[in-house]
């Protein structure tokens, strides 16, 4: 038993140097705890700067109008400029705010918005419009030929692929001249000619010809509303493209 205690004591035995080091360490720990309990300097002696303080200091340094003094008086951060005057955070932030330029380029340097005449423009002209590529340009021209010309900007929505967002983008860039719209003479047109128009199908074209054969030539374009299968919406869409002469 004594042998065992001797070996344990020998294993944990410390030299005088080791014991002195432990005493010094314990003394420092006691002093540190005592100072922290008596003087809580970390609460009042050290101030962490907020993001607004740092931003204001950077703005001042960039503007070259003041230097960061780091002084704090308990009511708000203050900085000293080169003239010795004090300024608060809001003043410093205002000084560091970039100024808006009033420069306006001359007319020859300003890019003008391209405006296309929808009934006269070719595919090259149409591709100058925002959002219009080769595919859309070809579709617009092809649909214009079927219609006989556009009479309203809103008819662009009838072109396959043009949604409300693209139409809204295009509308300010186009103009329409409806003076040269190609019209259909409803007193002479055959079924084949009538059905080629996007607003008429074979059955409605057939009813128009049948009504004309039965009652004679149309005296007014509005008489087309008397034709079987002709609804009010279709009539108002097709009316600008009709003539009786």
Phi and psi in degrees as a GROMACS rama.xvg file:
@    title "Ramachandran Plot"
@    xaxis  label "Phi"
@    yaxis  label "Psi"
@TYPE xy
-62.5876  -35.8839  UNK-2
-62.2453  -40.1685  UNK-3
-64.9587  -47.7429  UNK-4
-62.1345  -33.895  UNK-5
-66.4366  -41.0789  UNK-6
-67.7546  -39.6709  UNK-7
-64.5258  -45.9443  UNK-8
-62.1377  -38.7423  UNK-9
-67.484  -36.0029  UNK-10
-67.5265  -39.7555  UNK-11
-93.5825  7.78344  UNK-12
-67.7143  138.49  UNK-13
-115.067  146.738  UNK-14
-79.6592  167.691  UNK-15
-61.313  -37.8136  UNK-16
-63.3574  -40.391  UNK-17
-65.4488  -42.7447  UNK-18
-63.6962  -40.7279  UNK-19
-62.1318  -39.2133  UNK-20
-64.1563  -39.854  UNK-21
-65.8516  -40.9237  UNK-22
-61.0719  -44.3772  UNK-23
-63.0855  -42.4508  UNK-24
-62.0407  -43.6421  UNK-25
-63.6587  -38.3257  UNK-26
-63.4976  -43.0194  UNK-27
-65.2609  -37.2897  UNK-28
-64.3144  -44.2405  UNK-29
-62.9703  -44.6425  UNK-30
-61.4936  -42.4086  UNK-31
-63.333  -44.9792  UNK-32
-63.6023  -39.9484  UNK-33
-65.4375  -42.9292  UNK-34
-65.4961  -39.548  UNK-35
-67.7357  -31.5446  UNK-36
-78.3806  -28.4274  UNK-37
-92.3332  -40.6115  UNK-38
-122.931  89.4453  UNK-39
-77.0784  65.7645  UNK-40
-65.3645  -23  UNK-41
-68.5257  -13.2427  UNK-42
-88.6842  -34.5458  UNK-43
-117.209  -25.8054  UNK-44
-85.0605  -19.9559  UNK-45
-119.628  128.841  UNK-46
-120.359  126.955  UNK-47
-89.9253  128.464  UNK-48
-75.9868  138.4  UNK-49
-81.8856  171.538  UNK-50
-62.7782  -35.8853  UNK-51
-66.3059  -36.9502  UNK-52
-62.9013  -45.6139  UNK-53
-64.9339  -42.5719  UNK-54
-62.1844  -40.6675  UNK-55
-64.841  -40.8793  UNK-56
-64.4323  -40.1891  UNK-57
-65.9303  -41.1251  UNK-58
-61.7394  -41.0879  UNK-59
-66.6043  -42.3651  UNK-60
-65.0402  -37.5669  UNK-61
-67.9643  -41.8193  UNK-62
-72.2158  -20.7636  UNK-63
71.0956  24.5592  UNK-64
-104.472  -18.15  UNK-65
-156.631  163.997  UNK-66
-120.484  147.453  UNK-67
-75.2254  121.079  UNK-68
-93.436  -24.6417  UNK-69
75.287  8.06953  UNK-70
-79.4657  144.53  UNK-71
-138.134  126.64  UNK-72
-107.822  8.02391  UNK-73
94.6529  -19.8181  UNK-74
-108.239  -11.1981  UNK-75
164.108  153.037  UNK-76
-75.0533  136.725  UNK-77
-129.59  152.155  UNK-78
-131.696  153.49  UNK-79
-109.054  128.423  UNK-80
-88.9916  -178.278  UNK-81
-66.2655  -23.2592  UNK-82
-86.5547  1.11142  UNK-83
86.6449  -2.42125  UNK-84
-81.777  152.301  UNK-85
-99.1425  149.598  UNK-86
-143.117  144.754  UNK-87
-87.8141  -179.911  UNK-88
-60.0624  -42.792  UNK-89
-63.8383  -37.7193  UNK-90
-66.6675  -42.0732  UNK-91
-64.1345  -43.0346  UNK-92
-62.2516  -38.696  UNK-93
-66.2129  -37.8967  UNK-94
-67.1936  -32.402  UNK-95
-85.024  -5.84888  UNK-96
-70.0678  128.932  UNK-97
-64.9489  143.177  UNK-98
-85.2961  142.409  UNK-99
-82.0891  134.989  UNK-100
-81.5481  138.345  UNK-101
-98.0045  11.1698  UNK-102
-71.3419  131.992  UNK-103
-120.422  121.284  UNK-104
-62.2086  149.027  UNK-105
-63.1597  162.98  UNK-106
-58.6231  -38.1572  UNK-107
-70.4278  -16.084  UNK-108
-94.8835  -11.7619  UNK-109
-85.6438  131.242  UNK-110
-77.5296  122.941  UNK-111
-87.5095  144.823  UNK-112
-72.9317  132.819  UNK-113
-76.3976  131.363  UNK-114
-116.458  127.916  UNK-115
-111.774  136.004  UNK-116
-81.4922  107.998  UNK-117
-60.6427  -33.2131  UNK-118
-87.3424  -9.29303  UNK-119
-114.399  -18.7894  UNK-120
-69.6247  141.604  UNK-121
-95.0664  -176.227  UNK-122
-63.5704  -33.1075  UNK-123
-64.7853  -42.642  UNK-124
-65.2205  -42.4749  UNK-125
-65.1086  -31.5105  UNK-126
-70.2007  -10.6353  UNK-127
-78.4882  -14.6671  UNK-128
-75.727  147.858  UNK-129
-64.6253  130.155  UNK-130
85.6265  -0.74488  UNK-131
-109.003  121.03  UNK-132
-107.423  -166.945  UNK-133
-62.2707  -41.7998  UNK-134
-62.5349  -49.6373  UNK-135
-63.7178  -38.9699  UNK-136
-61.007  -43.0996  UNK-137
-66.3998  -39.1965  UNK-138
-65.9541  -40.0401  UNK-139
-63.507  -45.5055  UNK-140
-65.198  -41.7986  UNK-141
-64.0688  -42.1853  UNK-142
-69.401  -34.1163  UNK-143
-62.2639  -39.0737  UNK-144
-67.1831  -37.2391  UNK-145
-68.4799  -40.29  UNK-146
-69.325  -38.5363  UNK-147
99.6957  9.74705  UNK-148
120.217  151.824  UNK-149
-85.206  139.493  UNK-150
-110.812  -16.1176  UNK-151
-141.767  146.423  UNK-152
-61.2583  -34.3861  UNK-153
-61.1633  -18.7172  UNK-154
-65.8523  -16.3915  UNK-155
-61.5671  -27.3093  UNK-156
-65.3123  -17.6471  UNK-157
-82.2491  -11.0337  UNK-158
-76.0378  131.228  UNK-159
-59.0425  127.722  UNK-160
98.8826  -16.1896  UNK-161
-89.3724  107.841  UNK-162
-93.8719  -175.775  UNK-163
-65.2995  -36.2948  UNK-164
-65.4925  -45.2912  UNK-165
-68.1277  -38.2131  UNK-166
-63.0884  -43.2765  UNK-167
-59.8145  -35.9244  UNK-168
-70.9647  -35.9942  UNK-169
-80.8702  -36.2085  UNK-170
-50.1842  -44.8485  UNK-171
-69.8669  -9.57319  UNK-172
-100.288  3.80323  UNK-173
-128.911  153.991  UNK-174
-128.824  158.579  UNK-175
-130.962  128.936  UNK-176
-115.71  107.567  UNK-177
-94.2948  16.7751  UNK-178
-70.4828  -29.0796  UNK-179
-110.396  35.1381  UNK-180
-65.7948  134.26  UNK-181
-77.4893  123.709  UNK-182
-111.276  159.526  UNK-183
-109.347  127.441  UNK-184
-82.3099  107.062  UNK-185
-73.5689  -7.18048  UNK-186
-90.8119  -12.0333  UNK-187
-128.426  -16.7393  UNK-188
-67.0354  140.054  UNK-189
-85.0454  171.858  UNK-190
-59.8594  -41.4856  UNK-191
-62.7692  -40.99  UNK-192
-68.9534  -42.3983  UNK-193
-64.4371  -41.2374  UNK-194
-73.7801  -12.1124  UNK-195
-72.3999  -21.3959  UNK-196
-74.0933  138.423  UNK-197
-59.434  -22.1944  UNK-198
-91.4645  -4.04731  UNK-199
-123.888  141.254  UNK-200
-112.374  -177.881  UNK-201
-61.2275  -42.7755  UNK-202
-68.3712  -39.7297  UNK-203
-71.2269  -38.0763  UNK-204
-61.6783  -39.8795  UNK-205
-64.4002  -40.2077  UNK-206
-67.1472  -34.0798  UNK-207
-64.6457  -46.7973  UNK-208
-65.8475  -39.6787  UNK-209
-63.0663  -42.8109  UNK-210
-64.4203  -40.1326  UNK-211
-67.3889  -38.92  UNK-212
-68.5404  -31.2768  UNK-213
-82.7609  -41.3512  UNK-214
-111.136  -0.191364  UNK-215
91.4398  -175.526  UNK-216
-63.4883  150.383  UNK-217
-73.6355  131.865  UNK-218
-83.5314  -31.1773  UNK-219
-139.125  152.422  UNK-220
-65.0142  -27.9694  UNK-221
-66.0866  -19.1355  UNK-222
-65.381  -13.829  UNK-223
-65.8087  -19.0391  UNK-224
-69.5816  -16.1353  UNK-225
-81.2589  -11.149  UNK-226
-71.9927  139.099  UNK-227
-60.294  140.667  UNK-228
78.6364  -4.83349  UNK-229
-86.4666  108.975  UNK-230
-92.7838  167.682  UNK-231
-64.2519  -41.1888  UNK-232
-62.5088  -46.1065  UNK-233
-63.4166  -40.2135  UNK-234
-61.8437  -45.7086  UNK-235
-67.7536  -27.6483  UNK-236
-74.4059  -38.9348  UNK-237
-85.9453  -20.2678  UNK-238
-54.1803  -43.6412  UNK-239
-61.4171  -15.7013  UNK-240
-101.639  9.24727  UNK-241
-109.23  150.55  UNK-242
-148.717  158.004  UNK-243
-111.631  5.28342  UNK-244
